[in-house]
Amino acid sequence: QVQLVESGGGLVQAGGSLRLSCAASGRTSSRYSMGWFRQAPGKERESVAAVRWSGGSTYLADYADSVKGRFTIFRDNAKNTVYLQMNNLKPEDTGIYYCAASSLVRATRTGDYDYWGQGTQVTVSL
């Protein structure tokens, strides 16, 4: 089992920044895919960013088109923590942000993720 705990959410004005953290514990692995998802009121959960092991010490990240150039996902394996740096936030970024972990090296779909955190609220005001 893997436990995930998110932190760093809050209220911020449009154009501002937040950094979310996700601390993992339990049977973690540096080869696990790690992802950030969000869910806005009345909408389905969507993938925001993911970082996947690509061999050796290399990781590859990918992003939803809506956040490219504004969000950065990175991980610190020594701390078992994955981060989401969010810059130039927009009101449409508002939602509950979830961290997730997958034992699949090439996890791509929401259903590929085995473990989920409880979520942290991000609210972006005008």
C-alpha positions in Angstrom: 0.0 0.0 0.0 1.0 3.6 -0.7 -0.3 6.6 1.2 -0.3 10.0 -0.4 -0.9 13.3 1.4 -1.2 16.5 -0.5 -0.6 20.0 0.8 -0.1 23.5 -0.4 -3.5 24.4 -1.8 -5.2 27.7 -1.0 -6.7 30.8 -2.3 -4.7 32.9 -4.7 -5.4 35.8 -7.1 -5.2 35.3 -10.9 -1.7 35.5 -12.0 -0.3 34.2 -8.7 1.5 31.0 -7.9 1.2 28.0 -5.7 3.3 24.9 -5.1 1.5 21.7 -4.2 3.3 18.9 -2.5 2.5 15.2 -2.3 4.3 13.2 0.3 4.3 9.4 -0.3 4.8 6.7 2.3 4.5 3.0 2.4 5.6 0.7 -0.4 6.8 3.5 -2.7 9.1 3.2 -5.6 11.1 5.6 -7.7 9.8 3.8 -10.7 6.2 4.5 -10.0 4.4 7.0 -12.2 3.2 10.0 -10.3 0.4 12.3 -11.5 -1.6 15.3 -10.5 -5.3 15.4 -11.3 -7.9 18.0 -10.7 -11.6 18.1 -10.4 -13.7 21.3 -10.8 -17.3 21.5 -9.5 -19.6 19.7 -11.8 -16.8 18.3 -14.0 -15.0 15.1 -14.3 -11.6 14.5 -12.9 -8.9 15.4 -15.4 -5.2 14.8 -15.7 -3.0 17.9 -15.2 0.5 16.5 -15.2 2.4 13.3 -14.8 6.0 12.3 -14.3 7.2 8.8 -15.4 10.4 6.9 -15.0 12.2 6.6 -18.3 15.2 4.4 -17.2 18.2 5.0 -15.1 17.7 8.4 -13.3 15.7 9.9 -16.1 12.1 11.0 -15.8 9.8 12.4 -18.4 6.9 14.8 -17.7 3.9 15.6 -19.7 1.1 18.1 -19.2 -2.4 18.9 -20.2 -2.5 21.5 -22.9 -4.3 23.9 -20.6 -1.4 24.1 -18.2 1.6 23.7 -20.5 4.1 26.5 -19.9 2.5 27.4 -16.6 2.8 24.2 -14.4 5.8 22.1 -13.7 5.8 18.7 -12.1 8.9 17.3 -10.4 9.8 14.8 -7.9 12.4 14.4 -5.1 12.8 10.6 -4.7 15.0 11.1 -1.6 12.0 12.7 0.1 9.4 10.6 -1.5 7.7 13.7 -2.6 6.3 15.0 -5.9 5.5 18.6 -6.5 3.4 20.7 -8.8 4.6 24.2 -9.3 1.7 26.3 -10.6 2.4 29.8 -12.1 0.2 32.3 -13.7 -2.8 30.8 -12.3 -6.2 31.4 -13.9 -9.7 31.1 -12.4 -10.3 28.0 -14.6 -7.5 26.3 -12.6 -9.8 26.2 -9.6 -10.6 22.8 -8.3 -9.6 20.0 -6.0 -6.1 18.7 -6.8 -5.3 15.1 -6.3 -2.0 13.3 -6.3 -1.9 9.8 -7.6 0.6 7.0 -7.9 0.7 4.0 -10.3 2.9 0.9 -10.2 2.8 1.1 -14.0 5.9 2.7 -15.5 3.8 4.0 -18.4 0.6 5.0 -16.6 -1.5 7.2 -18.9 -5.1 6.9 -17.9 -6.9 7.8 -14.7 -7.7 4.1 -14.2 -4.0 3.2 -14.3 -3.4 4.9 -11.0 -3.7 2.7 -8.0 -3.3 5.1 -5.1 -4.9 8.5 -4.5 -4.5 11.3 -2.0 -7.4 13.0 -0.3 -7.0 16.2 -2.4 -6.2 19.8 -1.7 -8.4 22.7 -2.7 -7.1 25.4 -5.1 -9.2 28.5 -5.6 -8.1 31.2 -8.0 -10.0 34.5 -7.8 -10.2 37.3 -10.3 
